[in-house]
Amino acid sequence: MCRLNCNYSVMLSFRLFKLLVLVTSLHCTVTSRAPANSDVTYHTFTYLQKPVDALCGRPLLAVILVCSAVANRERRDAIRSSWGAPEALRRLGLRVVYVLGRAEGHNDDFLVEARQHRDVVQADFVDSYSNLSIKSLVGLHWATDYAPCARFVVKTDDDTFLNAHLLSRDLAGSAHRGFVMGYVIAGAQPVRAPAAKWYTPVSIYPADVYPTYVSGSAYVISGDGIRRILAAAARLPFFWIEDIYVTGMLARAAGLQLIVNGKMDGYRAMPDDCAVRHHIVLHRVSADDMYRLWTIVTADLSPVNCFASQQSLR
């Protein structure tokens, strides 16, 4: 059972996406259309898969939640064989788990994968773009229950490359508490064009500007901030755009500070291999490029003068 350790009930009807999300202590109902009150049925929200290995048997600097989808096996395998290789991460005090929902027609093959790698958190909700906020809350709640010893929780996506060595170095030297760190975005406005991907009507979000938030390609939450985020989710209305919801609305309500880390700008152009080695996050990376980038950050570039590139990134 997935428990939020707090009592709340939020109902949000997205007429545009024909989605209803009902959340009551992370008991969720997702239907294919916005129903009338008489149509509402409740579905108990449960873990379908979760790692069985103990995470807190050794020092754990950070647990990395990779939001994925059942069909994205190639991306998960690319991460497992590159920056997310389990043994390499353990030496850095890191651990990766993949957070997913449910997808019809793929679950038999996925069950084999989950049992083989034992690194999957799958919950019983429809895995869709409109449910990314639910997916992140599932991951945060799992981290609270099963990785409470982690000093930090990192959320990222399966098309994001993380320079794990540089990430661990930055986190190990951090003395901050009560924060969300990453690429901070201020002044973003709701998209009001009905045909747009991120269209949000005034009825869903009436304000003209979103709260300052951290890009969802990758962000870090201090361990002491996770329960505060979940407690804020108990009080605030649900919102469908994940990074704005978690790192903007919930983080602000939780009293967490946003810390800018320029090395976590996942969209910054990398002019050369030196720049890659001194950057933490690269977004929209293919499975093939995961291997290429991992080769770059682990290669011996000692004969190369990377000082100029490092200075240009500051």
ZIQUI-V952141 format. One record per residue. N is the residue number from 1. PHI is phi as a letter, one per 40 degrees, with the letter a starting at -180 (* if undefined). PSI is psi as a letter, one per 30 degrees, with the letter a starting at -180 (none if undefined). Layout:
n | phi | psi
N | PHI | PSI
N | PHI | PSI
This chain:
n | phi | psi
1 | * | k
2 | c | j
3 | b | k
4 | c | f
5 | f | h
6 | a | l
7 | b | j
8 | a | l
9 | a | k
10 | b | k
11 | b | k
12 | b | k
13 | b | j
14 | c | j
15 | c | e
16 | c | e
17 | c | g
18 | f | h
19 | b | k
20 | b | k
21 | b | k
22 | b | k
23 | b | k
24 | b | j
25 | f | h
26 | f | h
27 | c | j
28 | b | k
29 | b | k
30 | b | k
31 | b | l
32 | c | g
33 | a | l
34 | c | j
35 | c | l
36 | c | l
37 | d | e
38 | c | f
39 | c | f
40 | c | k
41 | b | l
42 | b | k
43 | b | k
44 | c | k
45 | c | j
46 | b | l
47 | c | k
48 | c | e
49 | a | k
50 | a | l
51 | c | k
52 | c | f
53 | c | k
54 | c | k
55 | c | f
56 | b | g
57 | c | f
58 | a | l
59 | d | k
60 | b | j
61 | c | e
62 | a | k
63 | b | k
64 | b | j
65 | c | j
66 | c | j
67 | c | k
68 | b | a
69 | b | l
70 | d | e
71 | c | f
72 | c | h
73 | d | e
74 | c | e
75 | c | e
76 | c | e
77 | c | e
78 | c | e
79 | c | e
80 | c | f
81 | b | g
82 | b | c
83 | c | f
84 | b | g
85 | d | k
86 | d | e
87 | c | e
88 | c | e
89 | c | e
90 | d | e
91 | c | f
92 | c | f
93 | g | g
94 | b | l
95 | a | k
96 | b | k
97 | b | k
98 | b | k
99 | b | k
100 | a | l
101 | b | a
102 | b | k
103 | b | k
104 | c | k
105 | g | f
106 | b | f
107 | c | f
108 | c | e
109 | c | e
110 | c | e
111 | c | e
112 | c | e
113 | c | e
114 | c | e
115 | c | e
116 | c | e
117 | c | f
118 | f | h
119 | b | g
120 | b | k
121 | b | j
122 | b | k
123 | b | l
124 | c | i
125 | a | l
126 | c | k
127 | c | j
128 | a | l
129 | c | e
130 | c | f
131 | b | g
132 | c | e
133 | c | e
134 | c | e
135 | d | e
136 | c | e
137 | c | e
138 | d | e
139 | c | e
140 | c | e
141 | c | e
142 | d | e
143 | c | e
144 | c | e
145 | c | e
146 | b | f
147 | b | h
148 | c | f
149 | c | f
150 | c | k
151 | c | f
152 | a | l
153 | b | k
154 | b | k
155 | b | k
156 | a | a
157 | b | l
158 | c | g
159 | b | g
160 | b | k
161 | c | k
162 | b | k
163 | c | j
164 | c | e
165 | c | e
166 | c | e
167 | c | e
168 | c | e
169 | c | e
170 | c | e
171 | c | e
172 | c | f
173 | c | g
174 | c | k
175 | b | g
176 | c | l
177 | b | l
178 | g | h
179 | a | l
180 | b | k
181 | b | k
182 | i | a
183 | c | j
184 | c | k
185 | b | k
186 | b | k
187 | g | g
188 | c | k
189 | b | k
190 | c | k
191 | c | k
192 | b | f
193 | c | j
194 | d | f
195 | c | f
196 | c | l
197 | c | e
198 | b | g
199 | d | k
200 | b | j
201 | c | l
202 | d | e
203 | c | f
204 | c | e
205 | a | j
206 | c | f
207 | c | l
208 | c | f
209 | b | k
210 | c | l
211 | c | l
212 | d | k
213 | a | l
214 | b | k
215 | d | k
216 | c | f
217 | c | e
218 | a | k
219 | a | l
220 | b | k
221 | b | k
222 | c | k
223 | d | e
224 | c | f
225 | c | f
226 | c | e
227 | c | e
228 | c | e
229 | c | e
230 | c | e
231 | c | e
232 | c | e
233 | c | f
234 | c | f
235 | b | f
236 | b | l
237 | c | k
238 | c | k
239 | b | k
240 | c | f
241 | c | j
242 | d | e
243 | c | e
244 | c | e
245 | c | e
246 | c | e
247 | c | f
248 | b | d
249 | c | e
250 | c | e
251 | c | e
252 | c | e
253 | c | f
254 | c | f
255 | g | g
256 | c | k
257 | c | k
258 | c | k
259 | b | k
260 | c | k
261 | b | j
262 | c | f
263 | c | f
264 | b | g
265 | c | j
266 | c | f
267 | b | g
268 | c | k
269 | c | k
270 | b | j
271 | c | f
272 | a | l
273 | c | e
274 | c | e
275 | c | e
276 | c | e
277 | c | f
278 | b | g
279 | b | l
280 | c | e
281 | b | k
282 | b | k
283 | b | l
284 | f | h
285 | b | k
286 | c | l
287 | c | e
288 | c | e
289 | c | f
290 | d | e
291 | c | e
292 | c | e
293 | c | e
294 | c | e
295 | c | e
296 | c | e
297 | c | f
298 | b | f
299 | c | l
300 | c | j
301 | b | g
302 | d | e
303 | c | f
304 | c | k
305 | c | j
306 | c | g
307 | c | e
308 | c | e
309 | c | e
310 | c | e
311 | c | e
312 | c | f
313 | c | f
314 | c | none
